[in-house]
Amino acid sequence: MEEYSFHEGVLPIAYSTDLAVSLFNRYEHLYLQSPDGWYTFYALHDKYKCVDCLMHVHLEGIDARSPLRSPFGGIECSDDIAPVVLYAFLEFVISRIKDKGATSFTIKNAPQNYRYRRAALTETFLLNNGFQVIDAEVGTIVEVKHEFKEKADTWEKRKLRQAQEARLFFRSVSAELLDDIYLFILACRKQKGYTLSMTLADLRKTVNEFPERHHLFTIYHEGKLVAASIAIRVQDDILYNFYCDHDKEYDSYSPVVMLIDGMHRFCADESIAMLDLGTSAIEGKPNFGLLDFKLRLGGKPTPKLTFRKIW
């Protein structure tokens, strides 16, 4: 502990960091969520001048949140951080937020499988500090170690073969087609009675800010778009299937299987270790049909937890 000091403020450029900071915890993304109200806290190794823990918190009135509006936020820390340092850093953040007048603190963590060690430590320490789990979602991660066909079960392999025989085909497309892809997915969601969490205008802003981090994938049949995904490379080694859907007319071909197969090959080509298929929930409860489908694709379940502490 003597080697570390805790600080509040914008990260000084002079300090190095080995943290694999996710896209959602980069300043450029934070300011898309809100132009103000952010506080940054970090743990500095005093000898090496290296930042080993980092957390951004948004404060509005008495409510503190990490993140404000994105799939997850929370603490970023090095994989080999000493538990005692992480625990003390969390206490420091809580104390500072409380001093600023917050009476509630909500933290939405990344899926546990992103970083097992960090998740095990931070989530246990949150509970130790009086936080409660207010939302528990099931995420699904596909590890990109072997070919997709080696992971998928027999039924999904059959669907992939049927789609190939019907001459459906996978294509990665440019960001110029973002509007078309978004509106297609939105229409598919409305077919099923759902909608999307982001407006097209907000998504455009994010893609324009991070064009290299957003990827569009599609399935076509005879020139017709039948399935699509808007994916985000949230870390160098993780691709997140942010929005994904297909035309109900093609249910019999299950074109999302071909879509995930193509995305899996993209990950292998780009040295991306994990394909995050997202969570499976409706109004806070598991969507078992969707969850079962993702598991049949070779996905591994992972908890994605949201914590809250109220003073």
C-alpha positions as CSV (number, residue, x, y, z in Angstrom):
1,M,0.0,0.0,0.0
2,E,2.9,2.4,0.6
3,E,3.7,2.3,-3.1
4,Y,0.3,3.7,-4.1
5,S,-1.5,7.0,-3.8
6,F,-5.1,7.7,-4.7
7,H,-6.1,10.7,-6.7
8,E,-9.1,12.6,-8.2
9,G,-8.9,14.5,-11.4
10,V,-8.2,14.1,-15.2
11,L,-5.5,11.6,-15.8
12,P,-2.1,13.4,-16.4
13,I,-0.6,12.6,-19.8
14,A,2.8,12.1,-18.1
15,Y,1.6,8.9,-16.3
16,S,1.7,5.6,-18.1
17,T,-0.8,2.8,-17.8
18,D,-1.0,-0.8,-18.8
19,L,-4.8,-0.9,-18.4
20,A,-6.8,-2.4,-21.2
21,V,-9.4,0.3,-20.8
22,S,-12.7,-0.5,-22.5
23,L,-14.2,1.8,-25.1
24,F,-17.0,2.8,-22.7
25,N,-14.5,4.1,-20.2
26,R,-12.6,6.3,-22.6
27,Y,-13.1,10.1,-22.2
28,E,-14.4,10.5,-25.7
29,H,-17.2,8.0,-25.0
30,L,-18.0,9.5,-21.6
31,Y,-18.5,12.9,-23.1
32,L,-20.9,11.4,-25.7
33,Q,-23.0,10.2,-22.7
34,S,-22.9,13.6,-21.0
35,P,-20.7,16.6,-21.6
36,D,-20.3,17.3,-17.8
37,G,-20.8,15.8,-14.4
38,W,-17.8,13.4,-14.6
39,Y,-15.3,12.6,-11.9
40,T,-12.2,10.5,-12.5
41,F,-10.4,8.6,-9.7
42,Y,-7.2,6.6,-10.1
43,A,-4.6,4.7,-8.2
44,L,-1.0,5.7,-9.0
45,H,2.1,3.6,-8.4
46,D,4.3,6.3,-6.9
47,K,7.6,4.7,-7.9
48,Y,6.8,3.9,-11.5
49,K,4.2,6.6,-12.1
50,C,1.9,4.1,-13.5
51,V,-1.9,4.1,-13.2
52,D,-3.1,0.7,-12.1
53,C,-6.7,1.4,-11.1
54,L,-9.2,3.8,-12.8
55,M,-12.9,4.7,-12.4
56,H,-15.1,7.3,-14.0
57,V,-18.2,8.3,-12.1
58,H,-21.1,10.6,-13.2
59,L,-22.8,12.7,-10.5
60,E,-26.1,14.4,-11.0
61,G,-27.7,15.7,-7.8
62,I,-27.6,12.9,-5.3
63,D,-27.2,10.1,-7.8
64,A,-23.7,8.7,-8.7
65,R,-23.4,6.3,-11.6
66,S,-20.8,4.3,-13.5
67,P,-21.6,4.4,-16.3
68,L,-24.3,7.0,-17.1
69,R,-25.5,5.6,-20.4
70,S,-23.6,2.7,-21.8
71,P,-23.6,-1.1,-21.4
72,F,-21.1,-1.1,-18.6
73,G,-18.6,1.0,-16.6
74,G,-17.1,0.3,-13.2
75,I,-13.4,-0.1,-12.2
76,E,-10.7,-0.8,-14.7
77,C,-7.6,-2.3,-13.0
78,S,-4.5,-4.2,-14.0
79,D,-4.8,-7.9,-13.9
80,D,-2.1,-8.3,-11.3
81,I,-3.3,-5.5,-8.9
82,A,-2.9,-6.5,-5.3
83,P,-6.3,-7.1,-3.7
84,V,-5.5,-4.8,-0.8
85,V,-4.8,-1.9,-3.2
86,L,-8.1,-2.5,-5.1
87,Y,-10.1,-2.6,-1.9
88,A,-8.6,0.6,-0.6
89,F,-9.1,2.3,-3.9
90,L,-12.8,1.3,-3.9
91,E,-13.1,2.8,-0.3
92,F,-11.5,6.0,-1.6
93,V,-13.9,6.3,-4.5
94,I,-16.9,5.7,-2.2
95,S,-15.7,8.2,0.3
96,R,-15.1,10.9,-2.3
97,I,-18.5,10.3,-3.9
98,K,-20.2,10.5,-0.5
99,D,-18.4,13.7,0.3
100,K,-19.8,15.3,-2.9
101,G,-23.4,14.8,-1.6
102,A,-24.3,11.5,-3.3
103,T,-26.8,9.3,-1.4
104,S,-26.9,6.5,-4.0
105,F,-24.1,4.9,-6.1
106,T,-24.9,2.6,-9.0
107,I,-22.2,0.5,-10.7
108,K,-22.9,-1.6,-13.8
109,N,-20.1,-4.0,-14.3
110,A,-18.9,-5.7,-17.5
111,P,-19.7,-9.4,-17.9
112,Q,-17.5,-11.4,-15.5
113,N,-15.9,-13.5,-18.3
114,Y,-14.2,-10.4,-19.6
115,R,-11.7,-10.4,-16.8
116,Y,-12.2,-13.2,-14.3
117,R,-9.8,-12.1,-11.6
118,R,-10.9,-8.5,-11.7
119,A,-14.6,-9.4,-11.5
120,A,-14.1,-11.8,-8.7
121,L,-12.3,-9.2,-6.6
122,T,-14.3,-6.1,-7.4
123,E,-17.7,-7.7,-7.0
124,T,-16.8,-9.3,-3.7
125,F,-15.4,-6.0,-2.4
126,L,-18.5,-4.2,-3.5
127,L,-20.6,-6.6,-1.4
128,N,-18.2,-6.1,1.5
129,N,-18.8,-2.4,1.3
130,G,-22.6,-2.7,1.5
131,F,-23.5,-2.7,-2.1
132,Q,-26.4,-4.9,-3.2
133,V,-27.1,-6.5,-6.6
134,I,-30.1,-4.8,-8.1
135,D,-29.9,-6.4,-11.5
136,A,-28.5,-9.7,-12.7
137,E,-28.4,-10.5,-16.4
138,V,-27.0,-13.6,-18.2
139,G,-24.5,-12.8,-20.9
140,T,-23.0,-15.3,-23.3
141,I,-19.4,-15.3,-24.5
142,V,-18.0,-17.3,-27.4
143,E,-14.3,-18.0,-27.1
144,V,-12.6,-17.7,-30.4
145,K,-10.2,-20.7,-30.0
146,H,-11.5,-23.2,-32.6
147,E,-13.7,-23.1,-35.7
148,F,-17.4,-22.1,-35.0
149,K,-18.6,-25.5,-36.3
150,E,-16.7,-27.2,-33.5
151,K,-18.6,-25.4,-30.9
152,A,-22.2,-25.2,-32.3
153,D,-24.5,-28.1,-31.6
154,T,-25.9,-30.4,-34.3
155,W,-29.1,-28.5,-34.9
156,E,-27.4,-25.1,-35.4
157,K,-24.8,-26.7,-37.8
158,R,-27.8,-28.1,-39.8
159,K,-29.3,-24.6,-40.0
160,L,-26.0,-23.2,-41.2
161,R,-25.8,-25.8,-43.9
162,Q,-29.4,-25.1,-45.0
163,A,-28.7,-21.4,-45.2
164,Q,-25.6,-22.1,-47.3
165,E,-27.5,-24.4,-49.6
166,A,-30.2,-21.8,-50.1
167,R,-27.3,-19.4,-51.1
168,L,-27.6,-17.0,-48.2
169,F,-24.2,-15.3,-47.8
170,F,-22.3,-13.3,-45.2
171,R,-20.9,-9.9,-45.9
172,S,-19.0,-7.3,-43.8
173,V,-20.1,-3.8,-45.0
174,S,-18.9,-0.3,-44.5
175,A,-20.2,2.4,-42.1
176,E,-21.8,4.1,-45.0
177,L,-24.7,1.6,-44.6
178,L,-25.2,2.4,-40.9
179,D,-28.6,4.0,-41.4
180,D,-29.8,1.1,-43.5
181,I,-28.6,-1.5,-41.1
182,Y,-30.0,0.3,-38.0
183,L,-33.4,0.8,-39.6
184,F,-33.5,-2.8,-40.7
185,I,-32.7,-4.1,-37.2
186,L,-35.3,-1.7,-35.8
187,A,-38.0,-3.0,-38.2
188,C,-37.1,-6.6,-37.2
189,R,-37.4,-5.6,-33.5
190,K,-40.8,-4.0,-34.1
191,Q,-42.0,-7.2,-35.8
192,K,-41.4,-8.9,-32.5
193,G,-42.8,-6.1,-30.4
194,Y,-39.5,-4.6,-29.2
195,T,-37.4,-1.5,-29.9
196,L,-33.8,-0.3,-29.6
197,S,-32.1,1.5,-26.7
198,M,-30.3,4.1,-28.8
199,T,-31.7,6.5,-31.4
200,L,-30.1,6.5,-34.8
201,A,-28.8,10.0,-34.2
202,D,-27.0,9.0,-31.0
203,L,-25.6,5.9,-32.7
204,R,-24.3,8.0,-35.6
205,K,-22.4,10.2,-33.1
206,T,-20.8,7.3,-31.5
207,V,-19.8,5.6,-34.8
208,N,-18.4,8.9,-36.1
209,E,-16.3,9.3,-33.0
210,F,-15.1,5.7,-33.1
211,P,-15.3,4.4,-36.7
212,E,-12.6,1.9,-36.2
213,R,-14.4,0.3,-33.3
214,H,-17.7,-0.3,-35.0
215,H,-18.3,-3.1,-37.5
216,L,-21.4,-3.9,-39.6
217,F,-22.1,-7.5,-40.6
218,T,-24.9,-8.7,-42.8
219,I,-26.6,-11.8,-44.4
220,Y,-28.1,-11.4,-47.8
221,H,-30.3,-13.6,-50.0
222,E,-30.7,-12.8,-53.7
223,G,-29.8,-9.2,-53.0
224,K,-32.2,-8.8,-50.0
225,L,-30.9,-8.0,-46.5
226,V,-32.2,-10.8,-44.2
227,A,-30.0,-10.4,-41.0
228,A,-27.6,-7.9,-39.6
229,S,-25.4,-7.0,-36.7
230,I,-23.9,-3.7,-35.4
231,A,-20.9,-4.8,-33.4
232,I,-18.5,-2.9,-31.2
233,R,-14.9,-3.8,-30.5
234,V,-15.1,-2.8,-26.8
235,Q,-11.5,-3.9,-26.2
236,D,-8.8,-5.1,-28.5
237,D,-9.6,-8.7,-27.7
238,I,-13.4,-8.5,-27.3
239,L,-16.1,-7.9,-30.0
240,Y,-19.5,-7.1,-28.6
241,N,-22.6,-8.0,-30.7
242,F,-24.5,-4.8,-29.8
243,Y,-27.5,-5.0,-32.0
244,C,-28.5,-8.0,-34.0
245,D,-31.7,-9.4,-35.6
246,H,-33.2,-11.0,-38.7
247,D,-36.3,-10.9,-40.9
248,K,-39.1,-13.2,-39.5
249,E,-39.7,-14.4,-43.1
250,Y,-36.4,-16.3,-42.9
251,D,-37.0,-18.0,-39.5
252,S,-36.7,-21.4,-41.2
253,Y,-33.1,-20.7,-42.1
254,S,-32.1,-19.2,-38.8
255,P,-29.8,-16.7,-40.6
256,V,-28.3,-15.4,-37.3
257,V,-26.4,-18.7,-37.1
258,M,-24.6,-17.8,-40.4
259,L,-24.2,-14.3,-39.1
260,I,-22.4,-15.4,-35.9
261,D,-20.3,-17.9,-37.9
262,G,-19.1,-15.0,-40.1
263,M,-18.5,-12.8,-37.1
264,H,-16.5,-15.6,-35.5
265,R,-14.3,-15.9,-38.6
266,F,-13.8,-12.1,-38.5
267,C,-12.7,-12.4,-34.8
268,A,-10.2,-15.1,-35.7
269,D,-8.8,-13.1,-38.6
270,E,-8.4,-10.0,-36.3
271,S,-6.9,-11.9,-33.3
272,I,-10.0,-11.1,-31.2
273,A,-10.3,-13.7,-28.4
274,M,-13.9,-13.3,-27.4
275,L,-17.2,-12.7,-29.2
276,D,-19.8,-11.3,-26.7
277,L,-23.3,-12.3,-27.8
278,G,-24.8,-9.9,-25.3
279,T,-27.4,-10.5,-22.6
280,S,-30.7,-12.4,-22.8
281,A,-33.4,-10.7,-20.8
282,I,-36.9,-9.3,-21.1
283,E,-38.0,-6.8,-18.4
284,G,-35.4,-8.0,-15.9
285,K,-36.1,-11.8,-16.4
286,P,-34.2,-14.3,-18.5
287,N,-35.3,-14.7,-22.1
288,F,-34.8,-18.5,-22.1
289,G,-35.4,-19.0,-25.8
290,L,-32.7,-16.5,-26.7
291,L,-30.4,-17.8,-24.0
292,D,-30.7,-21.4,-25.2
293,F,-30.0,-20.3,-28.8
294,K,-26.8,-18.6,-27.8
295,L,-25.7,-21.6,-25.7
296,R,-26.3,-23.8,-28.7
297,L,-24.0,-21.6,-30.7
298,G,-21.2,-22.5,-28.3
299,G,-21.5,-19.6,-25.9
300,K,-20.6,-19.8,-22.3
301,P,-22.9,-18.1,-19.8
302,T,-21.5,-15.2,-17.7
303,P,-23.1,-13.0,-15.1
304,K,-23.5,-9.3,-15.8
305,L,-24.3,-7.6,-12.5
306,T,-25.4,-4.1,-11.5
307,F,-24.7,-3.0,-7.9
308,R,-26.2,-0.1,-5.8
309,K,-25.4,1.3,-2.4
310,I,-27.7,3.8,-0.7
311,W,-26.7,5.9,2.3
